Amino acid sequence: MIDIRLSDNLELMAEIKDNTVDLIYCDILYGTGRKFDDYQDLKPKRELIEEHYIPRVKEMHRILKDTGSIYLQMDTKINHWMRCILDDIFGYNRFLNEVVWCYRWGSRHKNKWNSKHDIILLYSKSKKWTFNADEVREEYAKNSAMTKNKKYNKSYNEKGALPRDIINLEIINSMSTEKTGYNTQKPKKLIEKLIKASSNEGDLVADFYAGSFTTAEVCGDLKRNFIGCDISEKAVEIGKARVAGFLQ
C-alpha cells in the first residue's frame, strides 16, 4: 500500500488512528526563512517553530505504535529547539540518537567553518523499538588492524562493522539521474539506510513533509507500506510518478 496525498499534514494525521504507524521519517522545514522554488520555509524564530511543530509532533507521537520510532531531519538552525520539543512530547529518555549526515558539496565560506552536515534526531515511543543493525553495517577492510584485534571483533562480521551515528554520503548533484527537479531532494541511499534500520518488510512508514517523495519510492523498493503528504501539487505529481511502477 502506497498512499500519496495532496494535503496539509495535520489534516492527514487527524485521519490516522492511534498506534498505527511503525516508523515516521520527515525531512522537515529547516527554519531558514528562504523562499525556495517549491516552498516557503519557516522563519528561524522560536515562537514560529514551536507554533508549527508542537501540534504536529504531538500527532506523530499519537499515531506511532508503542514499538515505533521517529526520525526528524533538519540542520543546525532549529535542531536545538526541535530537541526540546521532542524531549517534552516523547520524553527525554526516549531520545536514541543524533545522527549526522555529512557531505562535501554546496556553499563555500572563508570567514567561518563550512556547514556540511544535517542533523537527524531519532526518538522511540517506548522502551521497545526496531533496530536492524545487521541491515546497515558499514563496509570495512577485512584485513585491517581493527578487525584483527580481539578487543573489537564483536563489532564486526561478514556484513561489516556495526553502524555509527555518522553517515558520509554526497548530496544529489545537478547531473544525477536520481534528480527529480524538486528543491532540497535527499538521496535515496540516505533514506534507505534509515528505513532498513528502523522498520521491517510490511511495516507502515509515514512521511508528512514528503517533498519529492523519496521516502515513498524507497518504501516501494524495500516492501514497506507508505502514507504521506505534501501541500505542493508539483510534489504530489512527482511522488505519484516515482511510485507508478509499484501501483500497477
KACORKA-V558663 format. One line per field, one symbol per residue. ss: DSSP state (~ for helix, > for strand, _ for the rest). phi: phi as a letter, one per 30 degrees, with the letter a starting at -180 (. if undefined). psi: psi as a letter, one per 20 degrees, with the letter a starting at -180 (. if undefined). A space follows every 50 residues. Layout:
ss = ???
phi = ???
psi = ???
//
This chain:
ss = _>>>>>__~~~~~~~_____>>>>>>>_______>____>_____~~~~~ ~~~~~~~~~~~~~>>>>>>>>>>>____~~~~~~~~~~~~_~~~>>>>>> >>______________>>>>>>>>________~~~~_>______~~~~__ __~~~>>__>>____>>>___________________~~~~~~~~~~~__ ___>>>>______~~~~~~~~___>>>>>>__~~~~~~~~~~~~~~__
phi = .bccbcaddddddddcdehccdacbbdddcididcddcacddddcedddd dddeddddddddddddcdbbcccacddbddddddddddcdjedcdcacdc ccbcdkdbbccadddbaccbdcbcdbdcadbceddbdcdaddcdddddde dceddbbddkdedccbccadddddcddddcjcehdcdedddedddddcab eidccbbcbdhdhdeddddddcicdbbaaaccddedddddddceddcd
psi = poopqoqphhgghhipqqlhphppppnrpikhiqorhirpqqqmpghhgg hghghghghgggiqrhjrrppppaajhjhhghggghghghphiipgqopo oqrhrbqpqijrppolqqpoppqrhaiprpomhhikqqqrohjrhghiph hihiiqaiiaqqqrkpoopqroriipiipijpqkpqqhhghggghghjrr pirppqojmhdjkhggghhghjlqqqprrqiphgghggghhhjhhii.
//
